[in-house]
């Protein structure tokens, strides 16, 4: 336990790192900023706009009758523009209702359903509402909480997590993409390109919901961060991946070609074995098996270029059936430092020799 003075100093330093501001704005003002590209509502960490018709109608109804809406959170970037942190569904609903949503124009000018309190809204689009109601919506107030980007990047990551006030929390990868795209989008684009590699997609075979949440990109990053990097796993796997991405983004000498080659070759080797490669006995995708098999092959790639299918299949089954390994992955703390390191050591034992 540290001294009281040290604790107070730590708290003060963290408070001084974070700078915030707040404004009360009308939806009309926010719409004007959006049309001038002064507010970015779809940075890489944000998910697709996917509220149901009922949710959209309910929100517009709330604005019409004057129910206060939750604040939105934005991050001011280096250019002074705002990037949306929390509030995508709400703002997209307003923008699309008024027909100005840019990236998915097919969602514009939708028609209201019956409201919970005003059932006669049913069948109206924005332009059909009385002008008075259209103006009332535009003039309705919304609190905007602004995060100034003078913060340390590790604190930013925590902020994005804690500001996740909606019903569908952001994933770690959505947060990482937003944090580091401001420095450079090159690494984000690199993750996206590898995540679209067909043999990788076939092998991991995850549902569309996880794809929308950038889980493919997260699995790519997981592989890259562990490849020949076991000794640098000094925190939780989530924090390790964040640190790796941060270093890759700022490192001008990051070897994109090397990592892409080893990633593609690894999944070229694995794709013939189908989408069950990383599945546990209950058919769930297992990150433990994913780590063990992919890193085992990648770090010994010279052994597996022309191996007989039966030999590699036997090694994969050995991973899944080994009693010590199974005990290790079934117990708690599967993504702890020691668990990750142990399965990478196990990976070396299994795949390091033929």
Secondary structure, DSSP 8 states (H G I E B T S, - for coil): ---HHHHHHHHHHHHHH-EEEEEEEEHHHHHHHHHTTSEES--TTS------HHHHHHHHHHHHHT-----EEEEE-TTS-EEEEE-HHHHHHHHHHTT--STTGGGSS------SS-GGGTT--GGGS-HHHHHHHHH-EEEEEEEES-S-HHHHHHHHHHT--SSS---HHHHHHHHHHTT-SHHHHHHHHHHT-HHHHHHH---HHHHHTTHHHHHHHHHHHHTT-GGG--S-HHHHHHHHHHHHHH-TT--HHHHHHHHHHHHHHHGGG-TTTTB-TTS-B-HHHHHHHHHHHHTTGGGSSS--HHHHHHHHHHHHH-HHHHHHHHSS-TTSHHHHHHHHHHHHHHHS--
